[in-house]
Each structure stands twice: as structure tokens, then as C-alpha cells.
Amino acid sequence: MLYFSKANTKLKRLEKVIKGKVYSFDLLSGHTCPFAKDCKSMAIVQSDGRLKVCDGPNTVFRCFSATQEAMWKCVFDKRAMNTKICQSAKTIAQLVDALSEALPMDAKAIRLHVAGDFFNKDYLTAWCYVAENFPDIRFYGYTKCIPFVIALRHIIPDNMKLVLSSGGTADKDISIAKAYGFYEAIVVYYEKQAEALSLEIDHNDYHAYEPTKDFALLIHGTQPKNTLAGKAVWKARHDSRRNKTSQ
């Protein structure tokens, strides 16, 4: 049985804005991200059964959801089951049926994906059909699978919003996709970096839920020490503690 997750901290902020329940459908990070590069990380089961985060050869910052999977086996197991079921579906119709059957009917929005991405074109096609069959639910998410988005743009329904996530191996296609009306999300290390790019930072997922322009995402999660990403996260946490102390 496929598993939909209840809203995490960020999605709970979105729930307050849209006044409805938000769920996410998640796959294994990295393992299902064919175009990932800057954030390529995945949880690997070691010979002793323990989980460990492994970064890709070109990783610039670590995928926060891969870290979650390495820290909590229950999270890894749920996403691994979703991945196994979806990747083993023999037809698009079979996948549409499985996703539709598990869909929470009290959802106002479904985030695709807090973890993972569209591992192939058929999988994205299936979600397009699911969204079309449930027009009262908003389906949205970020993706680095730009070639799939371009190829399937004609069947993406109005209630399905996909934001182009830069930092992947298909970045050269972003300008093509944007010409078709899609928007881009760029990861930044500091708020001043977003200001320099004239981009608003999305703190509650609403920019992805209702995209009207390009925007920024502030880096978060556990990052390797002595890296630009690690230093940025440390500074953000330090500033947050300092601000709370001064209040």
C-alpha cells in the first residue's frame, strides 16, 4: 500500500494559508532523482544494516531529505516501499490506480515530492492523469526532470503546478521550459543572496503551490562541515538563537 505523509513543519505553514490539509508523497531521495547534481545525496544501507548518507560526485549541498532517511529508518522504509511499488508498476494505468486508491480524500493539496523526484516519464504521466481525475485537489512540487516536463507539458492539468528546480544536469533546458510558462526555484545560502537576485524566499511553500514568478529557497538541513553550505546553515541557526535571546 502506498503511503502519503502528513504535513511537515513547512507544509503546516501552507495549511494555515490555504486553510486545508496538505500531504506529501515521497520516494527515496537520490535513488529516484535522475537529473540531480548539486543536491545529489542518498541514504544507503550498509553491510551491518545501518543507514548512511552518501553524496554524489558533484554534490554542492546535501539533500535534507536524504539525511532524514539515514537518521530515521521508519522514514527510509516508507519511502522505500513507495519507490518499490511505483517502480514495479507494469503500466501507467496500474500506477494511476495505485496512486488514486491511496490518495487521502481530505487533502486540499498534495506535495510532489518532499523527497525524491519523477524517476521516469511514465511516472510523471501517471501523476498528470491522477491530478486530472481529482480536479479539486492541488498537486504541486519541485522537479529537476526538466526534459520530462517539456515533453509532457500538454497533458499537465491546471491543478498541477511544477516548479523547475535549478542545480541539475538538465539546467540547459530551464530556459526552454520557462518559455512555456513554468517558473524556477533557486537555492540560496543567505537572504542577501536572494535580495541580490531580486528573488523572494519561499518560507511556507506557497510560491510553489501558486507559482507566479521565479523565487528562492533558503538552504537548510544537515550539511557537511567546512563547506559553504555547512557554514551557511550554521550561521542561520546561530543568528536565529541570537535573535531569540535578544527578544
N, C-alpha and C positions, 0 to 999 in steps of 0.2 A: 504494500500500500504506500502510495506517495505521501509525503509529509510536508505540510505548509507550516511555516514558523510564525508565531505571533510577533507583533511589532517589537523591535529593539528600541533602544533609547532614542535614536534619531527618528525612527518611524513613529514613535509615540508623539513626538512633536508635530509630525504631519497629521496624525489623527486629530489633534486639537484644532488644527487649521481647517481640515476638510470635514470635521465632525462626523467621522465614520471610522470603521475598523480597517486597519492595514495589515496585511500578511505578506510574507516573502516566500518565494520558492527558491531553494538553494541547492546547488550542486557542489562538488568538490572543487575548491579553488585550485587554479593552475592546471589541474588534470583536465578541465573542461574549457580551457581558455586558449584556443588555437592561435590567436593573434596577440597574445600578451607578450610584453617585452620589459618595459620599465618596472612593472609590478609583478613580474613572473616569480611566484613562490608557490610551494605546495607542501602539504603535510604528507610525510612518507612513513609507512610502518616499517620499523627496523626489525632486525632478526630476533631481538628479545621481546618484540611485541609493542614496544613503546613507540610513540609518535614523535617525529622530529620535523622541523621546518627546513626545507631545502630551497635555496634561492636559485634562480636561473642564471645563465652565464652573463646576461646583460641587465640584471636587476639593479635598479637605481634606488627604489624604496620597496619595502616588504609589504605584501598584501596582508592587510589586517585580518581578513577572514581566514587565511591560511594559518596564521598564528592561533586563532581561536580553535581551529581544528586540531592543532598539535597540543593545545593546552587541555581541551576537554574531549575525551573520547566519545562521549554521547553525541556531541555536535558532529564529530567526524563520521560516526556511524550513521546518523540520519541523512547526512548529505551523501555519503557513500551509497546508501540504499536508493536514494532518489536518482543518483547518477547511474547506478546499475540498471534500474528499471527503465529509465529513459533511453539509455544507450542500447538496451537489448530489445526494444520495440522493433518489430519486423516491418511495420508500415506506419505511415504518417497517421492514418486513421486510428490505428491501435494506440498510438501515443496521444492523440486528441481525446480518445475515450478515457484513457487512464488519468490524464490531467483534469478532465472535466469532472470525472467521478470523485476526485479528491478535493476539488475546489471548495473552499469554505463559502457557503452561501450568504453569510452575513458580512462578507467583505465589501468595502467600498472601493478598495484599491489593492492590487497585488504588485509587489515589487519583484521584478525580474532582473537581476538576482543580487541579493546581498553578497552571495558567494557564487562563483562560477560565471559562465557565460554561455552563449549559444554555440555548442560544440560542433554543430554542422548545420547546413542549410535546411535539412528536413526538420530538425528540432525547432528552428525559428518558424518554419512554415506551420508546424503544429500549433505553436502559440498564437500565430495570427488567426488561425481558424477557431481556437478556443476563445480568443478575445471577440471575434465576430459573433460567436454563439452566445456571448454574455455581454451585451452592449451596455448594461447598467453598471458594470464594474470597470474601473480604470486599470489598465495594465501598463506598467512603465518600468524603465530601468536604463542602466548604462551598458554600453557594449563597445568592445574593440573589434567586433566582427563586421567591419565596415563593408567589405565586399558582399556579405550576405544581405545587409540592409539595402544596399543599392540594387541588388538583383531582385529582391522581394518587395521593393517599395510599393508596387502596385497592389499588393494584397494586404498591406499593413492597414488595419482598420482605424477609424478616427479615435477610438477609445484605447488605442495602444500607442504610447509615446516612448520612443527610443532616443536616447541621447548618446552622441558619439564621444567615446572616452579616448582622449589622445594618449600617446605613450605606448603605442603598439606597433606591430610590424606592418600594419596597413595604413599608417598615418598619411601616406601619399594620396589615399582615396578620400580623405576627410573633406577636402575642398569640393570634390565631386558630389558627395552626399549632401553637403551644406547647400549646394546649388539646387537640390531637390527639396529643401525646406527643413532639413534636420539641423540641430544645434549641437555645439561642442562643449564638453566639460574638461577643464584643465586643472590638474593637481598643482597646488602651490604650497610652498613651505611656510610662508609668512603672509600676514594680512597685507603688508605693504607691497608685496609682490603682486597680489591681486589688484590693489589700487593702481599700481604702475601699468597694469594691463587693462585698466578700466573695466574690471570684471567684479560682479557681486559674488560673495561667497555664499554657498547654499548650506545653511545650518540645519534645515529641517526637511530636506528632500522635496520641497515644493517646486523648486526650479526644475527638477526632473519630472515631477508629477504633471506640471503645467508649463512645459518649456516654451519660452517666447524669445529667448536670446542666449548667447553663449554665457557661461558662468564658470566660477572656480570652486574647487573643493580643497579644503584645508587638510593637509596631510595629518594622519592620526594613526593610532595603533602602536604596537611594539616594533621599534625599528632597531637595526644593528647599531652597536655603539661605535663612536668615532666616524660616523658617516654624516653627510649633510642632513639626511632625513632624520637620523637619530638626534642630532643636535637641535633640529627644529622642533621636534616633539618634546624634548627635554625643556627647551625654552618656553614653549606654550604652557606646559604643566607648571613650571616654576613661576611664570607670570600669573597664572590662574591662582596658585596658592598665595602669592604675594598680595594680589588684589583682594582675596577673601580676608586675609589677615588685617589689611588696612581698613576694611569696612567696619 
